[in-house]
Amino acid sequence: MATKTAPKAKASTSTAVVSLADEIQRQLATLSKRTAAPTGAAIRITQDKKFKMPDGTLATELDVVIVDFNNRYEYYEGAYDANNITGPVCSAIGTDIDELAPEASSPNKQADDCKSCPQNVFGSSGPAKACKNQRYLAVLPANATKDTPIMTIKVSPTAIGGFDAYVNGVMNTHRVPPFGVITTLSFNPSKTFASLQFSNPVPNPNMNLHFSRQGEAQAILATPPDMTERP
């Protein structure tokens, strides 16, 4: 007589749920290694006062919409060496200046927060700050579509005052954030070096589109710099 084989016991629902939860946590822990961080195509500034666009073309003036911006502080060890490019050893990113603190990925944090950092005071590097205080902008053309790549540009310490005054002027006069106007970017003619200036705000007829891209812009702006290669 043939012997019947006992049916296999089914895995309990609770075990399956626990296994799935564990797998989700495992995948979350490794997901960042499988994907690239969001990044905008950088607009570079040349020493001879030109904008170098992501496609390599050059311009002396740009009309853009500032989709959003934040603060980016970067501290580099040693003098700049074109033959030995290195990234910052300490970097802080955020929207609130008073709450800035070094990124966890900073290889050599200079302090627990930027307000108390000895590298973030005038006089720590000659008459200036050793820490490079910048505004980091995400911009798009005025006629951008939902598929137009977001670009980024850094506002150097020498141009921060002018940028802040411009933003405040737009808010007071036009009663909108920066994305509500088209902004002309150019270079300060009174400076011998390339220092950005912001002017000629006019109402942005494509404001809804630019507003819809803010989430993407914020993700780009919040991405820490490469700490091994100078941006």
N, C-alpha and C positions, 0 to 999 in steps of 0.2 A: 504494500500500500504506500502511495506517495505521501510524503510528509509535507504539510503546508508550512510555508515560511511566514513567520509573523510579520505583519506590516511594520515598516519603520515608523518610529514615533516622530510626529511633526514637531518642528522647533516651536517653542512657545512664542507667542506674540511679543511678550515682554523682552525676551532675549533678542529677537529680531530688531526691536526698537532700540535697545541699548547698542547693538552692533552698528546700526545705522548712525546713531548719534556719535559714536566713537569715530566712525569713518568720516563723517562730516567734519569733525574737529581735526582729524588727521589731514584732510584735504585742504582745509582752511590754513593750516600751519605751513603748507608747502605751496599754496597757490601763488603767492607773491613771487616765487622763484620761477614760475612758469609763464608769467606775463610781464610785459614791459610797463614801467611806470608811465602815466600820461605825460606827454611832453609837448610843448609848443615849439614851432619853428622859430628860432631866435633871429631877431634883427640885430645885427652887429653895428657898432659905431667905429668908424675908422679914425685914425689920427688926423687926417686931413678934412675932417668935418663932413663926412658922408655916411649915409645909411647903407649898409650892405644887406640886401634882402636875402631871404632864404634861398632864392634861386640864383644868387650871385650878382644880380643887377644892383646898380648904385643910384642913389638919389640924394639930393641936398635938402629936400623938404617932403613931408608926407602928410596926407590927410587921413586920419584914422578915427575909429571910435574906441575909446578905452572901455572895454567890456567890464573889467574889474582890475583891482590892484591890491597888493599887500606889501608888507615890509620884509626885507631880507637883509640880514646882517651877516657878514662873512669876515672871518679873521684868518689871515694867512701867516705862516711862519716864514721868516726870512724875506729877503728882497726878491722881487720878481726876476726870474731868469728865463729868457725865451728858449734856452737850450735845455731847460729842465722844468717843464710845466708841471705844476702840482696844484691840487685843489685846496680849498680851505680846510683847516683842521678843526674849526668851530663855526657852526652856522645856526642861525635862528630865523624862523619864519613865522609870521602871524599878522593878524589885522590890528591887534591892539598893542601899541608900542610899549605901554606900561606892563604888559604881561609877557613880553618876549623872553624866551629862555632857550638855551642850546638844544638843538635836535639830539635825540637819543643816538643817532648815527654819527655824531661828531666824534672823531678819534681823539681829540684833545680839548675837552671842554675847559674854557677859561674861567667860568664861574657858574653858580647855580642859576642865575638869572642875569639878564642884560643890564638891568638898572644898577646892579652892584658890581658889574664887571670892570676891572681896572683897564681893560683894553678898549672900553667904550666911553672913555672920557677924553676931552680935548687935552692935548699935551702928552698923550701916551705914544704919539708918533710925531715928534716935532710939534708944530702948532695944531696938528690935526688929531684925529682918532686913529688908533691902530686898527680898530675894527671898522670895516667898510660898511657904513650904513647906506642902504639903497631902498628905493621903491621899485617894485617889480610889477610891470604892467602886462596885461593880456589885451591884445588889440586885434581889431578886424577892420577891413575896408568898410567904407560907408555903405557900399552896395553889396555887402556880403550875403551869402545864402546860408542855408542850414548845413551845407557841406564845405564851406570855405574854411580851410585850416586856420586855427587860431595862432597868432604869432605873439612872441614875447619880446620885451625890451626892458633893459635896466636903466633906472635913473640914478646917476652917480651922486655921491655926497654933495658935489658942488651945485647940482641942479635941484636938490630936494626942496629947498626953500621956495624956488620958483614954481615947482610942481604943486606943492601944498597950497600956495597962494592962488594958483590957477583953479584947483579943485574947489577951494572955498568960494572963489569968485563965481564959478559956475553954479554952485548951490545957492548962493545969495541972489544972483541975478536971474538965472533961468529956472530955479527951483526944481532942479533935477540932479541925479547923480551924474558922474562923468559919461555914462553910456547914453545919456539923453542928448548929447551934443556931438557934433563932428569937430575934432581937434586938429589943429595944424602943428606938426612937430618940425622943428628946425633947430638951428644952432645959434647960440648967443654970439653975435658979431663982436661984442666987446671982450670976449675971451680969446686968448691965443690957442687954447686947447678946445677939444670938442665937448661943449657943455650944452645939454639939451635945453630948449625953451618951448613953452606951450602957449598957443595963442589962437585967436580968431574962432571962438566957439560959436557954432551956428546950430539951430535945432536939427535934430536927427530924425528924418522922416521914416527911417527903418528901425526905430527904437524897439518895437516889439520883438523883432528878430534878434537883435543884439541882447536883449534881456533874456530871451530863451536860451542863449548860449552861456549864461553866467555860471551854471553848475559845472560845465565842462572847463570853463576858464578857471574857476576856483580850484578844481582838482589839479590843473596844471601848475598853478601858482603855489600850491601847497606841497608840491613834490620837492624833496630836499635836493640840493645840488650834488653832483658827483664829487665825493670827497677825495678822489684819487687823481682827478684831472681838472685843471682850472677851467671854469665855464667860459 
